[in-house]
Amino acid sequence: MTHEFEISKEVEVDGTPEQVWDAIATGPGIDSWFMGPHTVDGRLGGRMSLDLGFFQEASTITAWEPGKRLAYESDKGEDGTFHAMEYLIESREQGSTVLRFVHSGILADGWGDEFVDQQSKGWDMYLFTMAEYVKHFAGKHGVYVFAQWPPQPEGADNWPVLLNALGIPEGAQVGDEVTLEPFGVTGVVDYLVEHDVHNFLGVRGPEGIYRFHGTNAVGHHLFGDATGQAEKWQAFLNQTVGGQTS
């Protein structure tokens, strides 16, 4: 049977409501911290779409109040399942903004607490990334660079392998300066969660926000020349995990 779910988050952003709105309500803005590419027909009833190539999703905008409120709902499945997102923007003193976010909808049979837990942890990372984008790269539009790990043996723990291949020192913490050695990118660890299979690493460089989703995928947001970067990161992941699957 299908069932309802709801995930609520709140994040304080070092930026104006207008900057936050640009980040959540325009295609280039969304691509700069979430997945992409997105297209947005910015109006009530307009369409919002995501096309990753291997995955597409389309939604209808159900609330459009620039600088204040955005909501949209995905097309319903044959079984009535859907996802809905709502953003509420509130200005605070000294130029900061509070963003309240709700992800709700109806899940298909077989999806339950584990899905909600994974989505909740994912939103923690994405909304933090949005705040980093607004604080450090507002006004710039990033290119989303995605690469996925090849299949791994069941039970394989390649998280330490990934960190070692990147050149991340053992015991690294948020705030440490590191170099992603295969790519010559120096930056600051701005996000790090290591908990069972829910591992995330974030590094903010001068021209990009780099995100590692456990040993599933990487999803970076590059504000310089991104030509060929997806192919380079895919080759890196293939080589890194390749030696672990034999």
Secondary structure, 3 states (H helix, E strand, C coil): CCEEEEEEEEEEECCCHHHHHHHHHCHHHHHCCCCCCEEECCCCCCEEEEECCCCEEEEEEEEEECCCEEEEEECCCCCCCEEEEEEEEEECHHHCEEEEEEEEEEECCCCCHHHHHHHHHHHHHHHHHHHHHHHHHCCCCCEEEEEECCCCCCCCCCHHHHHHHHCCCCCCCCCCEEEEHHHCEEEEEEEEEEECCEEEEEEEECCEEEEEECCCEEEEEECCCCCCHHHHHHHHHHHHHHCCCC
